[in-house]
Amino acid sequence: MKYKNAKKKLILLDYDGTLVDFTVIPDEAKPSVRLLNVLYKLSCDPSTKIVIITGREYKSIDKLIGHLPVEIIAEHGTMIKKGGIWNDLIKNNSSWKAEFLGMFNRYTSECPGSFTEEKRFSIVWHYRNVDMMKGYIFSREVIRQVYDKIRSNDLRIIDGNKTLEIITNGASKGKIINNLLKNSHYDYVLSIGDDVTEEDIFEFPKDDENYITIKVGYGNTSEKYRLDSPNEVIQLLERLSN
């Protein structure tokens, strides 16, 4: 197996929808003992670097897996935890938030079950707990309402998995990963994610067998392979760790 023979390996993993199932309340998406064990085992291999890449707020993901000896990139590539210390990767400018928070809060009051989350570099409208059709209709209305405003404020909107997130244009998981790859030579790279925000990571050479990309779940994708669920992701990681 190419993985076993590789001397310097990089494993890139999303969190929600990839390592754990989505939950009604995000804070309840806690890692299983099984997941924690396999991540710890893989991270103890000196030839393997584990990087968790997530859109989650940095304090949230730190509470869930911050005790593991892995690198964490949070809030869509705007913050990184290395050596136990969190650092910003881009300049923080939150002056734009007030206007959009007011808009998101209004939609939250009009759409029971939804809620607004403020992160360090972004704000998010969650509608996972809303009736599917109603949530979709409201989310399209939100996009329509904010479209012109985000362009004039150098922002972008991430139309995620039952979330809408407004974030600075400078945020990009892909940029951070590309920098990581440039600064270190890996002879095997495995990247696994479930959401549209992972697509900017999966820009590896399509014909290079040492670059493996996996999509979790359904939907159109440019990744090479697909797994159905976080349970299958854990099974794969366990095979790699043995």
N, C-alpha and C positions, 0 to 999 in steps of 0.2 A: 504494500500500500504506500502511495506517495506520502501520505501524512506521516507514517512511521519512519520513513527514510529521510524526511526533511530535517535539516539541522537547525533552522530558525523559522518558527511558525507563528502566525498571527491569527487569532480568532476574534472576529468582530461580532458582537451579539446585541440585538435590540432587547428590550425588556418586556413591556406589555404586549401580549399577543404572540410573543416569540418564546420567552422563557416561562411566562405565566399566562394563564387565561385572563381575559378581560373580566372585570367585576363591576357590579352596579356602583359600588363605592371604590374609587381608585386605591385608597389606602388599605383596602382589604386584599389587594393583589399581592399577597406575601409569598416569598419564595419557599418552596417545600424543602424539607431536610434533604431530600434526594437531590434536588437541584443544587443546594448549597454545597453538598458533599462533592458532587462532580466538578463544580466550578473550582473548589478549593484544590481538588486533586490535580486538575489540569494546570492550575496556576503554579503548583509546586514543581512542575516540570521546567527546568532551567532553559529548555529549548523553545518554550511556548509562552507567548504573551497574550493575555486575555484583556480585551477592551469591551466594556459594556457601553453602548451608545444609545441614548434615550432622549426623548423629548420631555421627560419628567422634570419637574422642579428639583433643583439639586439637593435640597434638604430632604425631600421625599425619597429619592433613590438612595441617598446616603443612609437614611434610617433603615432601609430594606436590605442593602447589601454592602454598605460602607465598611463593614468589618472584614470583608474578604480582601486578600492581597491581589486585587485586580485594579486596572486603570478604569476610570469612569468618565465618560464625556456626557454631560447633561444639557438639557434645554436646547436641543438641536444644534449642538456644536458651539455654544457660547461659553461654556464653563468646563473645566477639566479638574479631576482629582488625581494627583500623582504624589506618591510618597506621603499620603495621608493629608495633603493640603489642597484646598480648592482655590483655583485661580480663574479670573475672567480671561477669555480668549479674544474678546472684542470690547470696544469701548461701550460703556453703558450709558444710554441716553433714554430716560423714561418720561421726558416731557410730553410725549405724544399720548401717553396712556389714558389721561383723564377723560378725554373726549370719547374714546372707544369703550372705556369701562362703563360710562353712562349708557351707551348704546347697548352693550352686552347685558347690563343689568336690567334694562328695559325689556329685552327679549326674554330674559330669565323669568321676570314677573309675568310675562304673557304666555309663557310656555312651561307649565308646571312639570317638575321632574328634571328640568335642565338646571345648570348652575354655571357660574362664572368663576374662573380661577386666575389669579394674578401671579405670574412668575417674575423673576428678576429681569428678564429681557422680553417678555411677551405677556399677552393675556389670552385666555382660552375660554371658549363657550362650549360646554359639554352637553350633549343631548342623547347620551346612551340610554338614559332612563325614561325617555319620551317615546310615545307611540311612534312606530317606525315612519309611517307616512307623514304624520304631523311634524316630526323632527326634521325630516328631509325638506318639507315645504318651508319651514321656518329657516333652515340653514341656507337654502337658496336665496331667501329674502335678505338674510344677513349679508351674504356675499354681495348681493346687488347694492345694498345700502352703503357698504364700506369700500367698494371697489375704487371709486375715484379718490377717496380720502387717503387710502393706503398708498396709492401711487404718488400723491403729492407730498407724502411724508417719508418717502424712501423706506416703505415697509412692504411686506408681502403677507399674503394669507395662505396658511396651510390647511387645505381641505382634507382633514385626516379621517380616521376611523371613528365616526360619530363625534367628531370635534372640529371646531374651527378655531384656528390660532393665528393671531396677528403678531408678527415678529419683525424685528429689524432685518433689512435686506442683507446685512453682513453675516447673518447666521447661516451656517451650512455645515451639515455633517460631512458632506463630501469633501469640502475644502480641508477640514481637519484630518480626515483619513488620507487624503492625497499627500498632505505634508508629512504624515506619519510614515507613509510608504517611501517617500523620497529620502527621508532621513535615516532609514534603516533598510537593509536588504533582507527581505524575507523570501525563502524559497518555497513557502506554502502559505496561502492566505485563504481562510474560510470566513465568509460573511453571511450572516443569517438575519433576516428581518421580515416583518409582516406588512408594514404600512407603506403608503405612498412616499413618506419622508425618507425611506431607505433607498429609494431609487437613485438619489444623487450620490450614494455610496457605491452602487454597483456599476462602476465605470472601468472595471478591470478589463484587461485584454481578453476578448471573447474566445480566442484560439489558444490561450495559455492554460494548460491542464493543471497548473499549480495554483490557479486562482479559481476558487469555487464559490459560487453565489447561490443562495437558497432562499426561496420565497416561502413563507409560512401562510397557509390558507389560500383562499381563492382570489381571483382578480387578474387582470392583465399585468404582465411583468416582463422585464428583460433578463431576469435571473436565469441561470442555467438549469437549476433543479427546483423541486417543490416538495414541501412536507405539509401534512394536513393540520398539525396541532403542536402546541408546546410540549406535549408528552412525547411526540416523535422527535422533537429537537433534543430533549433530555436523553432519549434512547441513543441518538446519534453521538452525543457528547460522551455518554458512558462507554460506547464502543471505542471512541478515540482515546479515552483515558486508560483503557485496559492494555 
